[in-house]
Amino acid sequence: LDEAGTLPDKIGSAKRDKITNLKIIGEINGTDLRVIRYMLNRDTGGKLAILDLSEAKIVRGGDYYYYDYEEFYTHDNELGTHAFYGCSGLTSLTLPSGLTSIGSWAFTGCSGLTSLSLPSGLTSIGDQAFHECSGLTSLSLPSGLTSIGNQVFCYCSGLTTLSLPSGITSIGYNAFYGCSGLTSIY
């Protein structure tokens, strides 16, 4: 993308429901994230499953990307609250390298998510961020991570191993509640 907010024009409505793999290079804002969410939604006919944002940068601006009694907008280098909430079609995601935080409920209900690469600069993960991500089997948390929120991995029944960084200072309550497959934490 040459400019944040231009993804809807680049893809167009005719191609939006046909794309299964997408890599975005450049800045994205709420307008772009809203289209990505649409493409990940099986109820609207979206087929997107593999999303690579490794060379993207989330910036403030654009339209709201999610609405739930209030509008949610993007902020610089943050994956906001409800960013991929309920996107069960998402199977693989590589996040932007400059990402510093993941908001609450960011991946709640992403039951199809099996592969996730977290960036090294990530410092915090919000409440229930991975709630009911039953497809995740293992996750390596970056060394700079200092806090994970309440119920962050709640009902991640497929999670069998998890590596926590040595610098972590805060783990929220019920962080691993319902993780019936979890056999080892490092």
Phi, psi and omega in degrees: 000131177283335183208141178299143178092002184258000180302318179303322180286323181294319183274314182078155185291333181291325182269342187306323183268004183251341186283129179253330179236137181216131173240129180247130176242127180119188183275140175234146177233194183300324178299316180292316181296326178297319177293319178300315178301319178299316181292336179272351185271112181293333180292335179261004179093005178294147181238002181298130180232324184246120183234124180245111178249019185301330180250021177255163176225126178277128181233159177291144173125178180081190179286169173291147181260344182208145178230127174209081184065358171202160181266138179248130183242159179281154174228154183305127174058027178233137169266107192286174176305133178064019185307312179239024181308125175073010180276073186292344178282345180289122180250327183219134182217132171245121184275160179300142183295333181272005183294132181250336180212152175242125184283170179299143177058021184301323182238013182307129178081008177277067186293339179274351183292116180244339183227125180217127176253118179265136182288154184293335182275002181293128181247336181213149176232125185283173181306137174053026184303323181244023181306127178063029173272071188291344180280342179288129179253330177210154180208131177253118182272138184294153185297334181278355182292128181248336181214143172234142188282184179293139175051031187298324179246022183305128179062030171273073189295337179277346182293119180251327179225148179213132177253117178264138179288153183292337182272006182292133183246344183214127174236122183292166181294150180052032183302327183241021181300131178077012177274071188295338181266354184292116181248337180211139174234128178255000000 
